[in-house]
Amino acid sequence: MARKELLEKAGDYNLETCEIVSYRLAENNKPRTVDIRLITGSIELTENIFESCMIGKLQVYDSQDIRTVLPITGFDKLNLKFETPGMQGVNFTESTGKQFHIYKIEQVNQDPGNQRSQGYDIYFTSKEYYYNFLTKVSRAYTGPVEYAIEDILRNKRYLNSTRSLTYEPTRTNAKYVIPSLRPFDAIKFLSTQSVSQKYNNAGYVFYETPAGYFFRSLESMYAMNGTVGRPHKFDYFYQISNAGIDVQKEMHSVIKYHLGKPVNTLENMDRGMYANKLTVHDAFNKTVKTHAFDYYKTFGDYFHADNEQGNRTYTKQLLPYVPFDDTNKDVSQFAESKTMVVTETSKVHNDYEFTPAKDTLPIRTSQRQSLFNNILSLQVHGNSLLGAGDMISFELPLMRPVGDGEKQQSSPLISGRYLITSIKHTISADTGKYQMSLKCSKDSVKGGYLHETTPYQSNKETPQAYDIYKEDERMLGNITVNPVDYT
């Protein structure tokens, strides 16, 4: 396939390298390498902000039994390089100092039409995932958490990674003892203890994209430098027909979309998104304190997916402000919705103090649950510039008829800015196209709901309580029982 320098049509791609590198050496002492581009039916590569490593899959049609002759053992590497023409793409080849590792083969099936051919799936991942299962972290870390994260990533005793690390500085100054955890589990624990240096939030994520590893808070994805909303990286829109549009417009057009869980109030209540209560027992000071989290009161303290001309917003919550039933309270005032209890001990490590749970757990509980609302799935044309953790904009028209001369309006709730939580890159040899499946989420709404201080009250039935024994007596009093003659 000739390399394309410019994008000619949506879905174009350059697959420059796709080859298996054996653990065995050839006669020239170089690894035995097999180019599998011509036998590869599809390539999938997934990146996710809640996963520590990328995972991929190749579907191959093998008529030379490479699986056995090479052989593929689970200790082989994969050189993979592809891109959208004219854009930076995925480059995991020996020349870059990074390669994927093949760890599994599944679904080996003989071709019914050719008994000497077979199809199977090859799974691959990053080198660091191997190290994660070979080593354990057992040591103490002091000071900012990002120092510990970088040590676990770089240290030859742990993940032994040379990949780039982009981190968000923390204001955490603590001493943590890691008790024999796998490296990624240790990083996950430290992420829960992290408080941003410039944002009033808590809880970080650690993930990998083709650009490297990232250690950052969710809010840093929504905003820049703690002061202004982060510009979205790409615009998408949905229209009924894509016929007749040029390649640039087609790249911005969504092939199909699906919106999951736009509303799930009971789940949000149960998981503490709107309100929660934390009880903290301090064994050193012999105190018990409670801390209540209120979604409405704190919403404007943080950046969200949607903003007000780059500033924090106080009006774009995921639900309207309205008192619930006859309680004269909104749902964010019911702190008992989710209760949590932790034990802390002050003065354990002299000058180093654990991050107080009150500064991390309540807001992290709410922010994480927010991401499980308005889950937008987009099928789009391949765009190798995008990565997990990027912001995009999506415009969806109101699903209603439009009269002659009437302008189509966008949905004020569904449209807006979304955070990409995961991307699955898919290259198909059958269709000759590169497409991406985006999983996106937003923790706010574009237009904002109208608030209501006086809720609608329906008529209530008169409360009644019935004694079933008395009800039985009443029923029996109206029944005539004829005696039974047994003679």
N, C-alpha and C positions, 0 to 999 in steps of 0.2 A: 504494500500500500504506500503510495507516494505521500510524502509529508505535505500537509497543507499549512501554508504560512498565514492565511487569512480565513476567517469564518465565512463559508459560502452558504451554508444553510444550518438551521438550528439542529442540534444533535450531532454535528460533525465532531470528530476527535482524531487525534494522532496517537496511535499505540506504537511507540518506538521500541519498547523493550518489554518482553515477557518471556523470561527464561529461567529454567531450573538449574541451580548450581549444586552439584553433588558434593557430598563429603569426601568422595574419592578424588585422588589426583590423577591427571593424565601423565603421559610419558615426559612431558615438558615441565612437570611439577606444578602445573596450573590446574585449577579445579575443572572437572569434567562438566561441561555446560551444554544444555539442550534448549534451543529456541522452540517455544511451544505456541507461538502466535497463531500459526496456521491450524492448529488442532484445538484451540481454545474457543469454545462456543460463547462463553460469557465471563465477565469479570465483575465481582462485587467487592466494594471496600466501604466499610462503615466506620464512622467516627462519631463519638457521643460524649457530651460534656459530663455524663455520669459514669463513664467507663474510663479506666486508666490507660487502655491501649486500643489501637485500631485492630479490627478483625476483618479478614477478607476471605473470599471463596472464588475458585476457578472451576468452571465446568469444562471438561476436556473430552474429546473423542479420540481415542488412542488406538491406532492400527499397527503400532510398532512395539507394543507392550513396554513402553518407557518405564512404567511403574515398576517392572521387575528387572529389566535389563540395566537401567541406570545404576542402582535402583533408587526409588523414593522411600526413605526410611523414617522420616520425622526429624532428621538432623540435617536437612537440606535447606538451602536458601533460595529466595526468589528475587530476581531482578525485575522490577516493574517500573515502567515509566509511561505515563499517558497525560494528555492535556487537551483542553479546548484550544483549537487553533488560535494563535495570537495571544494566549494567556499563559500565566504560570500554572503548572499543574502538579501532579504527583510524580516524584522522582526518588525512588528507592532502588538505587543501583550501586554497584561496587565503587564507581567513580565518585559518588557523593559520601562514601563512608557509612552508608546505612543500607541495609537490605532487610527484606522480610524473611521470616523463618517459617518453613512449612512444618506444621505440627500434626496434621490429621488427613486421612483419606477416607471418604465415605461413599456410599451408593455406587459400588462397583457393579455394573450390569453389562452383560454380553449383548452385543447388537444382534437382534433376531435375524436381521438380513445379512449379516456377515459374521460368521462364528469366530473369525480371527480378529475382531475388533471389539472394543469395550469403551464404555463411558464411565466416568467417575468424577467425584468432586474433590478438589484439593483445597484445604483450609490453611490459611497463613496468618501470621500476626507479627508483632514487633519483637525484637530480641529481648527487650526488657521483661516481657511476659514470661519468658523462659527463666530468667534470673529470679523472678518473683516466686517461682515454685522450687527454686534450688537453695534459697537463702532465708535467713531469719534476722530480724533486727532486735538486738538485746543491748540497749545502752541508754544513757541519759542524754537529753539535749537541753541546753539552756539558751535563753535569749529569744530573739525573734524567730517565729516558726519557719519563715522562709529559709533560714539557714539550715534548719534540720531537713527540710524538703530537698534542698539542693544536695546535701550530703548523702541522703538516701538514694537520690537519683544518680549521683556521680561516683560514689564510693564503690570500688571494685569488690568489696565484700557484700554489697547489696545489689543494686540494679546495674551498675557498671555502664551507665549510658553516656554517650557523647552527644546526644541530641540537644538542641537548643532548649532553654527553659525561659519562658516569659512569666514573671511572677508579679503579684501585687503586694507591695510592702504591708506588713501588719504592724499593729501597735501592741502585739502580744509580747510580754517579757516574762517568760515563765520557765520552769524546769519540769520536764516531763520524762518519766522513765518508761521506755518502751519494753514491755515484757514478752520478748520472744514472739514477735508478730512478723508475718510476711511483709515485705516492703510496702506493697500497695495498701495493705491493711493498716500499717503504721501511718502512712500518709493520709489515709482516710480518717483515722482518729485525730491526727494533728489538724486536719482541715476543719473538723468540728469545733476545735478550740480557738480558731483564728478570728480575730477582729480586725477589720480593715483600718488602715491608717488614715484614709481620707473620707471614708463613708461611715455612716452611723448604722452599720449592719454587722452581721455575724455569719460564719459558716462559709467555707470556701469549697471549690471543686477543683479536682486535679484530673486533667484529661490530655489526650494526644490527638493532634491533627497532622496532616502532611507538613505543616509549618513548624512542628515541634511540640513540646509539652507546655502546658499552661497550668498555673496555680493562681487562682483569682476568685473573687466573690462574684455573685450573680449581678450585684449592682454595678460592678465595673464593666459589665457587658452592656448595661443600659446607658451608662454615662462615661464621661471622660474627665480625668483629673479631679474628680469630686465636685465639679462646678457646673457642668453643662451636659445635656443629653448627647449621647454618642450618635453621630450620623449613621443612618442605615446604609448598608453596602450595596443593596440592589432593590429595584422596584419590581413587583409582580402584580399582574392584574388578571382577572378572569373575564372572558367574554364568551358569548354563546357560540360564535363561529370564528375560527382562525383563518378562514380562506382569504387569500388576497393580501395578506400583510407581509411586510418585508422582513428580512432576517433579524434585524435589530428588534423590531416589535415582537417577533415570534419568540426571541430569547426572553423577553419580559412577560410573555403570555404563559399562563398555567395550563398544562395539559388536562389535569383533573385535580380536584381537591376534595377533602373530606374534613368535616369539623366534628371532633369528638368532645363530648361532655361540656357544652357551653354553659350548662347549669347543673350543678349537683350540690345543692345547699346542705343536705343532710351529711354527706361525706365531709364537706368543709367544716361543718360544726364538729363532727366527731374527731377530726384530725387537728383541730385547734387553729384553723386558719383565721377565723373571725375573733376568737377570744380563747385565752388559756390562762391557767393559773399555775405558777411555780412555787413550791414550798422548798425553802433551802434551810438545812440544818447545819450550823457551823459548830463542829465538835470542840474547836479550840475556845471560841468565845461563848459557847453554850447558849446559842441563840437559835430561834426558829423564826424565819421571816417569809412572808408571802409576797409575790409579785404578780400583778394582773396585767395581761396584755390586751389592748383594745385596738382592733383593726382600724376603725375610723379615726381615732385620735392620733394614731401614729402614721397613717398612710402618707401624709405629706412630708414626713421626716426622711423619706427615702426616694431615690429615683426609681422609676418604673419604665416599662416598655414604652408607653405613651407619655408624653410630657406636654408642658405648656411653653411652646417656643423655646425649647431647650432647658426650661427650668422645671423644678419639681412641681408636681400637681397635687392639689388637695381635693379634686372633684371627679376623678376618673376611676373610682373603685369598681370592683367586679360585681357589686350589687348596690341597689339604691339604699339610701338612708330612709328607713321607715320603722316606726315602732312595731314590735311584734305583738299581734293580737291585742289583749287588753293589759299588757304588762307595763306600758309606758317606757319600755326600754327597747333599744335596737339589739340585734343579735350579738354585737361586739361587746355588750355589757354583761353577758352571761359567762363569766370567767370559769364557771364550773363545767363548761362544755368539754374541756379537756384539762385534766389535772396531772401535774408532774411533781415528783419529789426527788430531790438530790441531796447528798451529804457532801459538804465541803469542810476542809480543815485549813484554817489560816496559819501562817507562819511555819509552814512545813520546810521550806527551802530558803529561809532567811530573806535575802534580797529578791528572790524570785517568787512571784505569786501566780497561782493558777488563774486563768481567766475566769472571772465570776460567771456562774451559770446564768445569772439573771441578765447578763449582757450578751448571751449567745443563744441559749435554748429557746426562749419565747419567740424572738423574731425569726430565728432559723426555722422553727416549726411552721410559722405562718408563711414565710417566703417560699419554702419548698412546696407546701401544699398549693400555693398560688399557681405554680407551674403545671399543676394537673387540671387546670381549668382552660377552656378555649384551646384545646390541643388541635392544631391545624396540620393536616398532612397534605403536602403538595407534591404532585408529580410534575417535574419541570425538565426542560432541556439542560444537558450537561453544561455546567459553568464551573470550571475548576478554580476560579477565583474565590469561591465561597467556602467557608469552613464552619464547623461547629463552633458556637459561641458568637457568631456574627449576627448583626441585626439586619432584617429586611423589612420592606413595606409591602403590604398586600391590600389591594383594592377589590372589594366584592360588591357588585351592584345589588340593590334591594330586589328580592325575588318577587316582583309583581309586574303586571303589564304596564307598558309605557305608551302613552297616547301620541298622536302625530304632533311633531314639533316639541314634545316634552323631553327634557334632558334627563338621562338616566342618573339617578342618585346613588351614591355609595352607602353601604350599610354603616350607620354611625357606631355600631357595636362590634361587628366582626372585622371591618376594615381597620387598618392602622399598622402599627409597628409590631413585629414579632421577633422573638429570640429563636435562633436555630439551635435546637437542643441535640439533633443528630442529623447526619447525612449518610445516605447509602448511595454511593456512586455505582452505576451499572453500565457496563459496555457490552453490547450484544453484537456478535458477529452475524447473527441471523438477520437482524434488522439494519445493521450497519449504523446504529445510533448510540449515542451516549446520553443517558438520562440520569436524573437524580431524584431520590425520594427524600424530601425534607420533612422532618418532624419539628414543628414550631410551637411556641407557646407565648402567651402574653398574660401579664398579671394586672392588666388595666383595660379600660375600654377607650376608644378614640373620642367619642362624643360626650361621655359621661351621662349618668342617669339623672332624671329629675327626682329631687328629694321630696318626701312627703312627711310632714310632722303629725298629721292626723290620719291614722290608718282607717281603712274601711272596716266597719264592724257589722258583721251579719247578725241576724236575730239568733239568740241563743235559746235552746230548749230549757225548760224548767228542770233543775236537777231533781232526780228521783232516786230513791233506794228502796228495793223491795226485798222483804224477807221471804225466801222461797217456801219455808214451811207454812207461813200464813197464806201464801198464794195457793199452796196445795190444799189447805183446809177450805179455802174459798171455793176452789174447783170441786172438791169432794162434796161440799154442801149442796151443790147443784146437780149431783149425780145420784140416781136411785139405784141401789144395788139389790137385785133379787136374790133371795137365799137359794142355795143349791140343795136339792133333795138327793141324798145318797142312798135312799132305801130302794 
